[in-house]
Amino acid sequence: MKDLYSDLKELQFALQKLLKNYNGLKKENEQLKKQNAEINEQLLEKQKLIEVSEERLATSNITALYDEDEKQLLQSKIDIYLKEIEKCLSLFNA
């Protein structure tokens, strides 16, 4: 009977230890999930910054390729294309 009682005590002690470990791991898991979400959020922000920087770099590279006369010529061509597009859109809407 004493063996049974001591075995039950050991089992109860082991269960309490497991429960304590489980609760600790559960808290750690929640904390890690929060950290993961924060890191993912920061990663998205960094990716957006990279995209904006790449766009700015591409724009500055394009403007560096042309001298002032070429830039004005390019701008006038773009303006002409935009006017043509506006005409087409107005015809579609009419």
C-alpha positions in Angstrom: 0.0 0.0 0.0 2.9 2.3 0.8 4.4 1.6 -2.7 1.1 2.5 -4.3 0.9 5.7 -2.2 4.5 6.7 -3.1 3.9 5.9 -6.8 0.8 8.1 -6.8 2.8 10.9 -5.1 5.5 10.6 -7.7 3.0 10.6 -10.5 1.2 13.6 -9.0 4.6 15.4 -8.7 5.5 14.5 -12.3 2.1 15.7 -13.5 2.5 19.0 -11.7 5.9 19.4 -13.2 4.6 18.7 -16.7 1.7 21.2 -16.1 4.2 23.8 -15.0 6.4 23.2 -18.0 3.3 23.2 -20.3 2.1 26.6 -18.9 5.6 28.0 -19.3 5.9 26.8 -22.9 2.4 28.2 -23.6 3.4 31.6 -22.4 6.7 31.5 -24.3 4.8 30.5 -27.5 2.4 33.5 -27.1 5.4 35.8 -26.6 7.1 34.3 -29.7 4.0 34.7 -31.7 3.8 38.4 -30.8 7.4 38.9 -31.6 6.9 37.2 -34.9 4.0 39.4 -35.8 6.1 42.5 -34.9 9.0 41.3 -37.0 6.7 40.6 -39.9 5.3 44.1 -39.6 8.7 45.6 -39.5 9.7 43.5 -42.5 6.7 44.8 -44.5 7.7 48.4 -43.7 11.3 47.7 -44.8 10.1 46.2 -48.0 7.9 49.2 -48.7 10.9 51.5 -48.0 13.1 49.4 -50.4 10.4 49.7 -53.1 10.2 53.5 -52.7 14.0 53.8 -52.7 14.2 51.6 -55.8 11.6 53.8 -57.6 13.5 57.0 -56.6 16.8 55.5 -57.7 15.3 54.5 -61.0 13.8 58.0 -61.5 17.1 59.7 -60.6 19.0 57.3 -63.0 16.6 58.2 -65.8 17.0 61.9 -65.2 20.8 61.6 -65.0 20.9 59.9 -68.5 19.5 63.0 -70.2 20.7 66.5 -70.6 18.3 69.4 -70.2 17.3 69.6 -73.9 16.6 65.9 -74.0 14.6 66.1 -70.8 12.5 68.9 -72.3 12.0 66.9 -75.5 11.0 63.8 -73.5 8.6 65.9 -71.4 7.0 67.4 -74.5 6.5 63.9 -76.0 5.0 62.7 -72.8 2.6 65.7 -72.8 1.6 65.0 -76.4 0.9 61.3 -75.5 -1.2 62.4 -72.5 -3.2 64.7 -74.7 -3.8 61.9 -77.1 -4.9 59.6 -74.3 -7.3 62.3 -73.0 -8.8 62.6 -76.5 -9.3 58.9 -76.7 -10.9 58.8 -73.3 -13.2 61.6 -74.1 -14.3 59.8 -77.3 -15.0 56.7 -75.3 -17.1 58.7 -72.8 -19.1 60.5 -75.6 
